[in-house]
Amino acid sequence: MAAAGLSVAVALTLIVAKLVAWIMSGSTAVLGSLADSSLDLIGSLVAFVGVRWASEPPDAEHRFGHGKAEAVSSLTQIVLISGSALFVAYESVKRLIDPEPLQNGGVAMGVMALSLTLSIGLVAFQSLAIRKSGSLAVEGDQAHYTGDIIANGGTLVAVFLAVQFGWLRADAIAGLAAALFLAHAAWSIGRRALPQLMDEELPKSQRARIAEIVHADEGVIDFHALRTRRAGQRKYIQMHLDLDPDLTLRDAHAITDRVELALHEAFPGADIILHMDPHGESEPHDKFGARTDIDHPEYGEGSANTP
C-alpha cells in the first residue's frame, strides 16, 4: 500500500513540473514525457485500488478472496502503457519530420533532471516492496516508472543536445526509444497477468516440491488429480491422496492433516484442499475423462511466468 501511495504522490509532482516545463519550452519530448506521467498517475491509482481490493478478506460473494483484482488492474495498466507508447511514438515521428527549436531549454533540463531523480528513487522503493509482496499491481506500476527513467534520461540528453548543439532530431529519437520500451513493458506485464486470470498451473518446480512433500509422508501411498493455481499473493493447491483402504477415518484424517501442515510450511498462506481416496479403488470422476496425464508434476511444464 505504501508503494502504491508513494507512486501517486510522485506522479502528481512530475505532472505539475513537466507541465510547467512544456509550457515554457515547447519541447515535444517534454510533452511526450508529460503525457506519459499523466498515464502513470492513472496507472498508479489503478494499482492502488487493485492492491487494496486484492487485500480484502473473503466475503459471502467471494469465498476465494479478491486476489485476482491485482491481475485485473495489471490488464488496465497494459492498456494505459500501450496508449502512452503510441502517443510518444506519434509525437516523436512528427518531430522527426518537422523539427522545431526549443525555448527556455535550461528550465526543461532542470525539470527533467528532477523527474529522473524522483523516478529512480521510486523504482528503488518499489523493488523492495515487490521482493516482500510479489505484487503484480506494484510490478506493473514499477514498469511505468522504469520506463520513465529511460524516457526522462533520454529526454534530458535530447534537450541538452538540442539546446547546446542544435541537434533537434535527437529529441525525436529519444522519444521513439522510450515508446519501444513502454511497448515491451506492456507485453511483459501481460505475460504475468494472463496466467493468473486463466488459472494456469504453478511452475513445474513448485509442483515437484508439492509431490516431494506428499511422498515424504509414510502414510501416503500416492496422490492424483493435483490442481494448482495462483490469485494475487495466494496459491491454491488441491489433490486426492491415495491411502490404505483399511485405515480408520480417524487415522486417514490424521495423515491428511500432517500432509496439509507440511504443505502450509512450504507454501505459507496457501489455500489447500486434500481429498482422501482408498488406494486401488475406482472413483466416479474416473468415468468422466479424468486427465491422468497431468496429475503428476513431471508431466507438463506449467507456467514459466508465475513465481
DRENDO-1510 file (C-alpha; in Angstrom, 1 decimal, always signed):
<recs>
REC; n; res; u; v; w
REC; 1; MET; +0.0; +0.0; +0.0 .
REC; 2; ALA; +2.9; +2.4; +0.8 .
REC; 3; ALA; +4.5; +1.8; -2.6 .
REC; 4; ALA; +1.2; +2.5; -4.4 .
REC; 5; GLY; +0.5; +5.7; -2.4 .
REC; 6; LEU; +4.1; +7.0; -2.9 .
REC; 7; SER; +3.8; +6.4; -6.7 .
REC; 8; VAL; +0.7; +8.6; -6.8 .
REC; 9; ALA; +2.4; +11.4; -5.0 .
REC; 10; VAL; +5.5; +11.2; -7.3 .
REC; 11; ALA; +3.2; +11.1; -10.4 .
REC; 12; LEU; +1.4; +14.3; -9.3 .
REC; 13; THR; +4.7; +16.1; -8.7 .
REC; 14; LEU; +6.1; +15.1; -12.1 .
REC; 15; ILE; +2.9; +16.1; -13.9 .
REC; 16; VAL; +3.0; +19.6; -12.5 .
REC; 17; ALA; +6.7; +20.1; -13.1 .
REC; 18; LYS; +6.6; +18.8; -16.7 .
REC; 19; LEU; +3.5; +20.9; -17.5 .
REC; 20; VAL; +5.4; +24.0; -16.5 .
REC; 21; ALA; +8.5; +22.9; -18.5 .
REC; 22; TRP; +6.4; +22.2; -21.6 .
REC; 23; ILE; +4.6; +25.5; -21.5 .
REC; 24; MET; +7.9; +27.4; -21.1 .
REC; 25; SER; +10.0; +25.3; -23.6 .
REC; 26; GLY; +7.6; +23.9; -26.2 .
REC; 27; SER; +9.6; +20.7; -26.2 .
REC; 28; THR; +7.8; +17.8; -27.9 .
REC; 29; ALA; +9.9; +15.4; -25.8 .
REC; 30; VAL; +8.8; +17.1; -22.6 .
REC; 31; LEU; +5.2; +17.0; -23.9 .
REC; 32; GLY; +5.5; +13.2; -24.5 .
REC; 33; SER; +7.0; +12.8; -21.1 .
REC; 34; LEU; +4.1; +14.8; -19.6 .
REC; 35; ALA; +1.6; +12.6; -21.3 .
REC; 36; ASP; +3.5; +9.5; -20.1 .
REC; 37; SER; +3.4; +10.8; -16.5 .
REC; 38; SER; -0.3; +11.6; -16.8 .
REC; 39; LEU; -0.9; +7.9; -17.7 .
REC; 40; ASP; +1.4; +6.9; -14.9 .
REC; 41; LEU; -0.8; +8.7; -12.5 .
REC; 42; ILE; -3.8; +6.9; -13.7 .
REC; 43; GLY; -1.9; +3.6; -13.6 .
REC; 44; SER; -0.8; +4.4; -10.0 .
REC; 45; LEU; -4.4; +5.0; -9.0 .
REC; 46; VAL; -5.4; +1.7; -10.7 .
REC; 47; ALA; -2.5; -0.1; -8.8 .
REC; 48; PHE; -3.6; +1.5; -5.5 .
REC; 49; VAL; -7.2; +0.3; -6.0 .
REC; 50; GLY; -6.1; -3.1; -7.2 .
REC; 51; VAL; -3.8; -3.7; -4.2 .
REC; 52; ARG; -6.4; -2.5; -1.7 .
REC; 53; TRP; -9.1; -4.6; -3.4 .
REC; 54; ALA; -7.0; -7.7; -3.6 .
REC; 55; SER; -6.2; -7.4; +0.1 .
REC; 56; GLU; -9.8; -7.5; +1.1 .
REC; 57; PRO; -10.7; -10.7; +3.0 .
REC; 58; PRO; -13.1; -13.3; +1.6 .
REC; 59; ASP; -16.8; -12.5; +1.8 .
REC; 60; ALA; -20.1; -14.2; +1.2 .
REC; 61; GLU; -19.9; -13.5; -2.6 .
REC; 62; HIS; -16.1; -14.1; -3.0 .
REC; 63; ARG; -15.2; -17.1; -0.9 .
REC; 64; PHE; -11.9; -17.4; -2.6 .
REC; 65; GLY; -11.0; -13.8; -1.8 .
REC; 66; HIS; -10.2; -11.0; -4.2 .
REC; 67; GLY; -6.7; -11.9; -5.2 .
REC; 68; LYS; -7.4; -11.7; -9.0 .
REC; 69; ALA; -8.1; -7.9; -8.6 .
REC; 70; GLU; -4.3; -7.4; -9.0 .
REC; 71; ALA; -4.2; -9.2; -12.3 .
REC; 72; VAL; -7.3; -7.2; -13.5 .
REC; 73; SER; -5.6; -4.0; -12.5 .
REC; 74; SER; -2.5; -5.1; -14.4 .
REC; 75; LEU; -4.6; -5.5; -17.6 .
REC; 76; THR; -5.8; -2.0; -17.2 .
REC; 77; GLN; -2.2; -0.8; -16.9 .
REC; 78; ILE; -1.3; -2.7; -20.1 .
REC; 79; VAL; -3.9; -0.5; -21.9 .
REC; 80; LEU; -2.5; +2.7; -20.4 .
REC; 81; ILE; +1.1; +1.8; -21.1 .
REC; 82; SER; +0.3; +0.9; -24.7 .
REC; 83; GLY; -1.6; +4.2; -25.2 .
REC; 84; SER; +1.4; +6.1; -23.7 .
REC; 85; ALA; +3.7; +4.3; -26.1 .
REC; 86; LEU; +1.6; +5.1; -29.2 .
REC; 87; PHE; +1.3; +8.8; -28.2 .
REC; 88; VAL; +5.0; +9.2; -27.6 .
REC; 89; ALA; +5.8; +7.4; -30.9 .
REC; 90; TYR; +3.3; +9.7; -32.8 .
REC; 91; GLU; +4.8; +12.9; -31.3 .
REC; 92; SER; +8.3; +11.7; -32.0 .
REC; 93; VAL; +7.6; +10.9; -35.6 .
REC; 94; LYS; +6.1; +14.4; -36.1 .
REC; 95; ARG; +9.3; +15.9; -34.6 .
REC; 96; LEU; +11.5; +13.8; -36.9 .
REC; 97; ILE; +9.6; +15.1; -39.9 .
REC; 98; ASP; +9.4; +18.7; -38.8 .
REC; 99; PRO; +11.9; +19.6; -36.0 .
REC; 100; GLU; +11.4; +22.8; -34.1 .
REC; 101; PRO; +13.8; +24.9; -31.9 .
REC; 102; LEU; +13.3; +24.8; -28.2 .
REC; 103; GLN; +12.6; +27.8; -25.9 .
REC; 104; ASN; +13.9; +28.0; -22.3 .
REC; 105; GLY; +15.9; +24.8; -22.6 .
REC; 106; GLY; +17.5; +25.3; -19.2 .
REC; 107; VAL; +14.1; +25.1; -17.5 .
REC; 108; ALA; +13.3; +21.9; -19.4 .
REC; 109; MET; +16.6; +20.3; -18.5 .
REC; 110; GLY; +16.2; +21.2; -14.8 .
REC; 111; VAL; +12.7; +19.7; -14.7 .
REC; 112; MET; +13.8; +16.5; -16.5 .
REC; 113; ALA; +16.7; +16.1; -14.1 .
REC; 114; LEU; +14.3; +16.4; -11.2 .
REC; 115; SER; +12.0; +13.9; -12.8 .
REC; 116; LEU; +14.9; +11.5; -13.4 .
REC; 117; THR; +15.9; +11.7; -9.7 .
REC; 118; LEU; +12.4; +11.1; -8.4 .
REC; 119; SER; +11.8; +8.2; -10.7 .
REC; 120; ILE; +15.0; +6.4; -9.7 .
REC; 121; GLY; +14.1; +6.8; -6.0 .
REC; 122; LEU; +10.6; +5.5; -6.5 .
REC; 123; VAL; +11.7; +2.4; -8.6 .
REC; 124; ALA; +14.2; +1.5; -5.9 .
REC; 125; PHE; +11.5; +1.7; -3.2 .
REC; 126; GLN; +9.1; -0.3; -5.4 .
REC; 127; SER; +11.7; -3.0; -5.9 .
REC; 128; LEU; +11.9; -3.6; -2.1 .
REC; 129; ALA; +8.1; -3.7; -2.0 .
REC; 130; ILE; +7.9; -6.3; -4.8 .
REC; 131; ARG; +10.5; -8.5; -3.1 .
REC; 132; LYS; +8.4; -8.6; +0.0 .
REC; 133; SER; +5.0; -9.0; -1.5 .
REC; 134; GLY; +5.4; -10.1; -5.1 .
REC; 135; SER; +2.6; -7.8; -6.0 .
REC; 136; LEU; +1.6; -7.8; -9.7 .
REC; 137; ALA; +0.0; -4.4; -9.4 .
REC; 138; VAL; +3.1; -2.8; -7.9 .
REC; 139; GLU; +5.2; -4.5; -10.5 .
REC; 140; GLY; +3.0; -3.1; -13.3 .
REC; 141; ASP; +3.3; +0.3; -11.7 .
REC; 142; GLN; +7.1; -0.1; -11.4 .
REC; 143; ALA; +7.2; -0.8; -15.2 .
REC; 144; HIS; +5.8; +2.7; -15.8 .
REC; 145; TYR; +8.5; +4.4; -13.7 .
REC; 146; THR; +11.3; +2.2; -15.1 .
REC; 147; GLY; +10.2; +3.5; -18.5 .
REC; 148; ASP; +10.3; +7.0; -17.0 .
REC; 149; ILE; +13.9; +6.6; -16.0 .
REC; 150; ILE; +14.8; +5.8; -19.6 .
REC; 151; ALA; +12.4; +8.3; -21.1 .
REC; 152; ASN; +13.4; +11.1; -18.7 .
REC; 153; GLY; +17.1; +10.4; -19.2 .
REC; 154; GLY; +16.7; +10.3; -22.9 .
REC; 155; THR; +14.6; +13.5; -22.9 .
REC; 156; LEU; +17.3; +15.2; -20.7 .
REC; 157; VAL; +20.0; +14.2; -23.1 .
REC; 158; ALA; +17.9; +15.2; -26.1 .
REC; 159; VAL; +17.1; +18.6; -24.7 .
REC; 160; PHE; +20.7; +19.2; -23.9 .
REC; 161; LEU; +21.8; +18.2; -27.5 .
REC; 162; ALA; +19.1; +20.4; -29.0 .
REC; 163; VAL; +19.9; +23.4; -26.8 .
REC; 164; GLN; +23.7; +23.2; -26.9 .
REC; 165; PHE; +24.4; +21.8; -30.4 .
REC; 166; GLY; +21.2; +22.4; -32.3 .
REC; 167; TRP; +20.5; +18.6; -32.8 .
REC; 168; LEU; +16.7; +18.9; -32.8 .
REC; 169; ARG; +16.1; +15.4; -34.1 .
REC; 170; ALA; +17.8; +13.9; -31.1 .
REC; 171; ASP; +14.6; +14.8; -29.2 .
REC; 172; ALA; +12.5; +12.6; -31.5 .
REC; 173; ILE; +14.9; +9.7; -31.5 .
REC; 174; ALA; +14.9; +9.6; -27.6 .
REC; 175; GLY; +11.1; +9.6; -27.8 .
REC; 176; LEU; +10.9; +6.7; -30.1 .
REC; 177; ALA; +13.3; +4.7; -27.9 .
REC; 178; ALA; +11.0; +5.4; -24.9 .
REC; 179; ALA; +8.0; +4.3; -26.9 .
REC; 180; LEU; +9.6; +1.0; -27.8 .
REC; 181; PHE; +10.5; +0.3; -24.1 .
REC; 182; LEU; +7.0; +1.1; -23.0 .
REC; 183; ALA; +5.5; -1.3; -25.6 .
REC; 184; HIS; +7.9; -4.1; -24.3 .
REC; 185; ALA; +6.8; -3.3; -20.7 .
REC; 186; ALA; +3.2; -3.7; -21.6 .
REC; 187; TRP; +3.9; -7.1; -23.1 .
REC; 188; SER; +5.9; -8.2; -20.1 .
REC; 189; ILE; +3.1; -7.3; -17.7 .
REC; 190; GLY; +0.6; -9.2; -19.9 .
REC; 191; ARG; +2.8; -12.4; -19.7 .
REC; 192; ARG; +2.4; -12.3; -15.9 .
REC; 193; ALA; -1.2; -11.2; -15.5 .
REC; 194; LEU; -2.8; -13.6; -18.0 .
REC; 195; PRO; -1.7; -16.8; -16.4 .
REC; 196; GLN; -3.4; -15.8; -13.1 .
REC; 197; LEU; -6.6; -14.8; -14.9 .
REC; 198; MET; -6.6; -18.1; -16.8 .
REC; 199; ASP; -5.8; -20.2; -13.6 .
REC; 200; GLU; -2.6; -21.5; -15.1 .
REC; 201; GLU; -0.8; -24.1; -13.1 .
REC; 202; LEU; +2.1; -23.2; -10.7 .
REC; 203; PRO; +5.6; -23.7; -12.1 .
REC; 204; LYS; +6.9; -27.2; -12.5 .
REC; 205; SER; +9.4; -26.7; -9.8 .
REC; 206; GLN; +6.7; -25.8; -7.2 .
REC; 207; ARG; +4.5; -28.8; -8.2 .
REC; 208; ALA; +7.6; -31.0; -7.9 .
REC; 209; ARG; +8.1; -29.6; -4.4 .
REC; 210; ILE; +4.4; -30.5; -3.6 .
REC; 211; ALA; +4.9; -34.0; -4.8 .
REC; 212; GLU; +8.1; -34.3; -2.7 .
REC; 213; ILE; +6.3; -33.2; +0.4 .
REC; 214; VAL; +3.4; -35.6; -0.1 .
REC; 215; HIS; +5.6; -38.6; -0.9 .
REC; 216; ALA; +7.6; -37.9; +2.2 .
REC; 217; ASP; +4.7; -38.9; +4.4 .
REC; 218; GLU; +4.8; -42.7; +5.1 .
REC; 219; GLY; +1.0; -42.8; +5.4 .
REC; 220; VAL; +0.5; -41.7; +1.8 .
REC; 221; ILE; +0.7; -44.4; -0.9 .
REC; 222; ASP; +0.4; -42.0; -3.8 .
REC; 223; PHE; -1.6; -38.9; -5.0 .
REC; 224; HIS; -3.5; -37.9; -8.1 .
REC; 225; ALA; -5.7; -35.1; -9.5 .
REC; 226; LEU; -3.2; -32.4; -8.5 .
REC; 227; ARG; -4.5; -28.9; -9.4 .
REC; 228; THR; -2.8; -25.7; -8.6 .
REC; 229; ARG; -3.2; -22.0; -9.4 .
REC; 230; ARG; -2.5; -18.6; -8.1 .
REC; 231; ALA; -4.6; -15.5; -7.5 .
REC; 232; GLY; -2.7; -12.4; -6.3 .
REC; 233; GLN; -0.4; -13.4; -3.4 .
REC; 234; ARG; -2.3; -16.6; -2.6 .
REC; 235; LYS; -1.6; -20.1; -4.0 .
REC; 236; TYR; -4.3; -22.7; -4.3 .
REC; 237; ILE; -3.4; -26.4; -4.1 .
REC; 238; GLN; -5.8; -29.4; -4.2 .
REC; 239; MET; -5.3; -33.1; -4.8 .
REC; 240; HIS; -6.5; -36.6; -3.9 .
REC; 241; LEU; -4.4; -38.6; -1.6 .
REC; 242; ASP; -4.3; -42.4; -2.1 .
REC; 243; LEU; -4.4; -44.0; +1.4 .
REC; 244; ASP; -4.6; -47.6; +2.7 .
REC; 245; PRO; -8.3; -48.6; +2.4 .
REC; 246; ASP; -8.2; -50.4; +5.7 .
REC; 247; LEU; -7.4; -47.3; +7.7 .
REC; 248; THR; -10.0; -45.9; +10.1 .
REC; 249; LEU; -11.4; -42.5; +9.2 .
REC; 250; ARG; -9.6; -41.0; +12.2 .
REC; 251; ASP; -6.2; -42.4; +11.1 .
REC; 252; ALA; -6.8; -41.3; +7.5 .
REC; 253; HIS; -7.7; -37.8; +8.7 .
REC; 254; ALA; -4.6; -37.6; +10.8 .
REC; 255; ILE; -2.4; -38.4; +7.8 .
REC; 256; THR; -4.2; -35.8; +5.7 .
REC; 257; ASP; -3.7; -33.2; +8.4 .
REC; 258; ARG; +0.0; -34.0; +8.5 .
REC; 259; VAL; +0.4; -33.5; +4.8 .
REC; 260; GLU; -1.6; -30.3; +4.9 .
REC; 261; LEU; +0.5; -28.9; +7.7 .
REC; 262; ALA; +3.7; -29.8; +5.7 .
REC; 263; LEU; +2.4; -28.1; +2.6 .
REC; 264; HIS; +1.5; -25.0; +4.6 .
REC; 265; GLU; +5.0; -24.8; +6.0 .
REC; 266; ALA; +6.4; -24.9; +2.4 .
REC; 267; PHE; +3.7; -22.6; +0.9 .
REC; 268; PRO; +2.7; -20.1; +3.7 .
REC; 269; GLY; -0.8; -18.7; +3.2 .
REC; 270; ALA; -1.8; -21.3; +0.6 .
REC; 271; ASP; -5.4; -22.5; +0.3 .
REC; 272; ILE; -5.1; -26.3; +0.4 .
REC; 273; ILE; -7.8; -28.8; -0.2 .
REC; 274; LEU; -7.0; -32.6; +0.2 .
REC; 275; HIS; -9.4; -35.4; -0.6 .
REC; 276; MET; -8.9; -38.9; +0.8 .
REC; 277; ASP; -9.2; -41.9; -1.5 .
REC; 278; PRO; -8.9; -45.6; -0.8 .
REC; 279; HIS; -5.9; -46.8; -2.8 .
REC; 280; GLY; -6.7; -49.1; -5.8 .
REC; 281; GLU; -10.4; -48.4; -5.9 .
REC; 282; SER; -12.1; -46.6; -8.9 .
REC; 283; GLU; -13.7; -43.2; -8.4 .
REC; 284; PRO; -16.7; -41.5; -10.0 .
REC; 285; HIS; -14.5; -39.0; -11.7 .
REC; 286; ASP; -12.6; -41.8; -13.5 .
REC; 287; LYS; -15.7; -42.4; -15.6 .
REC; 288; PHE; -15.7; -38.8; -16.9 .
REC; 289; GLY; -12.4; -38.5; -18.6 .
REC; 290; ALA; -10.1; -37.5; -15.7 .
REC; 291; ARG; -6.8; -36.2; -17.1 .
REC; 292; THR; -4.3; -38.7; -15.5 .
REC; 293; ASP; -1.5; -37.4; -17.8 .
REC; 294; ILE; -1.4; -34.1; -15.8 .
REC; 295; ASP; -1.9; -35.5; -12.3 .
REC; 296; HIS; +1.8; -35.5; -11.5 .
REC; 297; PRO; +4.3; -32.6; -11.9 .
REC; 298; GLU; +6.6; -34.5; -14.2 .
REC; 299; TYR; +4.0; -34.1; -16.9 .
REC; 300; GLY; +3.8; -30.6; -18.5 .
REC; 301; GLU; +5.9; -27.6; -17.7 .
REC; 302; GLY; +3.3; -25.4; -16.1 .
REC; 303; SER; +3.7; -21.6; -16.1 .
REC; 304; ALA; +7.1; -20.1; -16.6 .
REC; 305; ASN; +5.7; -16.7; -15.8 .
REC; 306; THR; +4.3; -17.3; -12.3 .
REC; 307; PRO; +6.7; -17.1; -9.5 .
</recs>
